[in-house]
Amino acid sequence: MSNMQTLRFYVTPSHNCSYLPDQKAKTLFVDPQMRISTDSYSQLSELGFRRSGGHIYRPHCEGCNACQSIRIPVELFKPSKSQKRILNKNRDIQVIRKFPIMDHEYFDLYKSYIDQRHADGDMYPPTPEQFHQFLVEGSIDSWFYEFRDTDKKLIAVAVTDHLHQDMSALYTFYDPAEEHRSLGTFAILWQISEARRRGMNYLYLGYWVKACRKMNYKTAFRPLEMLIDGHWTHYRQE
């Protein structure tokens, strides 16, 4: 099992940026052949790294710092009026924790979500192999949180990593027909509550890019901390 002193890192060649059009990007990866301990993964998260399947990475672009790592201090978080309405709207939902696996129920929901919400993204078209590589492979202490309605129908899945003292919200996919529930926001609110219940310090939300409209929802959770020049600072909306 590798520790922080023995980790190896690689930088990718320039590639098209996933967030900003007409921009090139580079990514710093931890060697995917190395077994990463929860301790090392927790430290890497503190340094702004993120997990996608079997890859732990961080943007490494020359002359650009648009991708900002963000996290929520769960003990300080207070839901807004609109977030309270979303919590009330979803009081009927039951949440069940499951070990990450590839099965038809999960994939059918994932496919519907990608097809209808992200057909313009790099995860389209979704395949079972892609689902497995993205959400099942590489898990250290990772869980699928199932969100089911009163009829036991699966309407959302939040994929979450448990670190030593924090949680990391990796990805949420949900039934587009249930859009009125605001399930993406509800999943984050639920994970904040779960992290607080477990005595965790932070819920990591990955990266925020100011110029990327699809990421605007992340700044609705307050207070929010942002990693700037190696230091976590409170985000203040301009």
Secondary structure, 3 states (H helix, E strand, C coil): CECCCCCCEEECCCEECCCCCCCEECEEEECCCCCECHHHHHHHHHCCCEEECCEEEEECCCCCCCEEEEEEECCCCCCCHHHHHHHHHCCCCEEEEECCCCCHHHHHHHHHHHHHHCCCCCCCCCCHHHHHHHHHCCCCCEEEEEEECCCCCEEEEEEEEECCCEEEEEEEEECHHHHHHCHHHHHHHHHHHHHHHCCCCEEEEEEEECCCHHHHHHHHCCCCEEEECCEEEECCCC
